[in-house]
Amino acid sequence: MKKIGIYLVYALAVVFIMLAFACGTIAFAELGYSAVLVFTFGYAFALLSMYLIFILHELGHAFCGYLTGYRLVAFGLGNFLLTKKSGRLHLSRTAVIKNVGAQYIGLKEDESDQRIILMLSGGLMIHLSLILLAIVFGFLTRSWYFAGTWIFLNLSFFLCQSASPMEQKFGNCYNTLKIRNTPT
């Protein structure tokens, strides 16, 4: 039964992604572009938005990790890896893309500190903040299709990361709750 629920969440997330791409396409159609440009610009807008959301998600983990005593080890964007060695940042390129968009790796300086939940939910807080910002943007500009792209993308990512036990150890509510409920 648990797997069926997870598959339903994934199916809903895919529907939200499709709605995001549709909103991006309709947004450019309303601007009066030709059919070819509508699909090109609409899909490019949605894809670039996805990548930017991945980066902001990981920066949310990094910021909340900094607040809770984690020190940055590496921050990856695609196949680029920003590492901190002897107090200096080094940018390198890897042969293999290890993650869809971005990844944050931090080391806990004090293992007895239980504020790990804040670091784990940093990315989810970013998604909720971006949804609220998109809603404000929609009200201010009355252009709901651009805002809808961001709303649906963030809802999709929020669903996947908050409900799936198959996600990485850090970055979803399932593991956050599991850690919180584990007796120490």
C-alpha positions in Angstrom: 0.0 0.0 0.0 2.9 2.3 0.8 4.4 1.9 -2.7 1.0 2.7 -4.3 0.9 6.0 -2.4 4.4 6.8 -3.5 3.6 6.0 -7.2 0.5 8.3 -6.9 2.6 11.1 -5.6 5.0 10.6 -8.5 2.1 10.6 -11.0 0.8 13.8 -9.5 4.3 15.3 -9.7 4.5 14.4 -13.4 1.1 16.0 -14.0 2.3 19.2 -12.2 5.5 19.2 -14.4 3.3 18.8 -17.5 1.1 21.7 -16.3 4.2 23.8 -15.7 5.3 23.3 -19.3 1.8 24.0 -20.6 1.7 27.3 -18.6 5.1 28.3 -20.0 3.9 27.7 -23.5 0.6 29.5 -23.0 2.5 32.5 -21.4 4.5 33.0 -24.6 1.4 32.4 -26.8 -0.3 35.2 -25.0 2.6 37.5 -25.8 1.9 37.0 -29.5 4.8 34.8 -30.7 4.5 32.4 -33.6 3.8 28.7 -32.9 7.5 27.7 -33.3 8.7 30.4 -31.0 5.9 29.7 -28.5 7.0 26.1 -28.0 10.8 27.0 -28.1 10.5 29.9 -25.6 7.9 28.1 -23.4 9.9 24.9 -23.1 13.2 26.8 -22.6 11.6 28.9 -19.9 10.3 25.8 -18.1 13.6 24.0 -18.4 15.7 26.9 -17.2 13.3 27.5 -14.4 13.7 23.8 -13.3 17.5 24.2 -13.2 17.3 27.4 -11.3 14.9 25.8 -8.8 17.3 22.9 -8.3 20.1 25.4 -7.5 17.9 27.4 -5.1 16.8 24.2 -3.4 20.4 23.2 -2.7 21.3 26.7 -1.6 18.5 26.4 0.9 20.2 23.3 2.3 23.5 25.1 2.3 22.1 28.1 4.1 20.2 26.1 6.7 23.2 23.9 7.1 25.4 26.9 7.8 22.9 28.0 10.4 23.0 24.6 12.1 26.7 24.1 12.2 27.4 22.3 9.0 30.5 23.3 7.0 30.4 23.2 3.2 32.4 20.4 1.7 31.1 20.6 -1.9 28.4 22.2 -4.0 27.7 20.6 -7.3 25.9 22.0 -10.3 25.6 19.5 -13.1 29.1 18.2 -13.7 30.8 21.2 -12.1 31.9 20.8 -8.5 32.8 23.6 -6.1 34.8 22.3 -3.2 36.4 24.0 -0.2 40.0 23.0 0.4 42.2 24.6 3.0 39.9 27.7 3.2 39.7 28.3 -0.5 37.1 27.4 -3.1 38.1 25.3 -6.1 35.9 24.8 -9.1 36.5 21.5 -10.9 34.7 19.6 -13.6 33.7 15.9 -13.3 33.2 13.4 -16.1 29.9 12.2 -14.8 26.9 14.2 -13.7 26.1 12.8 -10.3 22.8 14.5 -9.8 20.0 16.0 -11.9 20.8 19.6 -11.2 22.6 20.4 -8.0 23.8 18.9 -4.8 25.0 20.1 -1.4 27.4 18.2 0.7 28.1 19.3 4.3 29.9 17.9 7.3 28.4 18.3 10.8 30.9 19.8 13.3 28.9 18.7 16.4 27.2 15.4 16.0 25.2 15.7 19.2 23.3 18.7 17.8 19.7 17.7 16.9 19.0 20.7 14.7 19.7 18.6 11.6 16.0 18.9 10.8 16.5 22.5 9.8 19.3 21.6 7.4 17.2 18.7 5.9 14.2 20.9 5.3 16.0 23.9 3.9 15.2 22.9 0.3 11.6 22.3 1.1 11.4 25.8 2.7 12.8 27.2 -0.5 10.0 25.5 -2.6 7.3 26.9 -0.3 8.9 30.4 -0.5 9.1 30.2 -4.3 5.4 29.2 -4.5 4.5 32.2 -2.3 6.6 34.5 -4.5 5.1 33.2 -7.7 1.6 33.8 -6.2 2.5 37.4 -5.3 4.0 37.8 -8.8 0.8 36.5 -10.3 -1.3 39.0 -8.4 1.0 41.9 -9.1 1.3 41.3 -12.9 -1.9 39.5 -13.5 0.2 37.1 -15.7 -0.7 33.8 -14.1 0.9 31.6 -16.8 4.5 32.6 -15.9 3.6 32.4 -12.2 1.8 29.0 -12.9 5.0 27.6 -14.3 6.9 28.2 -11.1 4.0 27.2 -8.9 3.5 23.8 -10.6 7.3 23.1 -10.8 7.8 23.8 -7.1 4.7 21.8 -6.2 6.1 18.9 -8.2 9.5 19.0 -6.6 8.0 19.6 -3.1 5.8 16.5 -3.5 8.7 14.3 -4.8 11.1 15.3 -2.0 8.7 15.3 0.9 6.9 12.0 0.3 9.4 9.7 -1.3 11.6 7.4 0.9 13.6 6.6 -2.2 15.2 10.1 -2.2 18.7 10.7 -1.0 19.3 10.5 2.7 19.3 14.3 3.0 16.7 16.4 1.5 13.2 15.0 2.2 10.7 15.0 5.0 10.5 11.2 5.1 14.0 11.0 6.4 13.6 14.1 8.5 10.8 12.5 10.4 12.6 9.2 10.6 15.6 10.9 12.2 13.4 12.9 14.6 11.5 9.8 15.7 14.6 7.7 16.3 15.3 7.6 20.0 18.8 8.9 21.0 
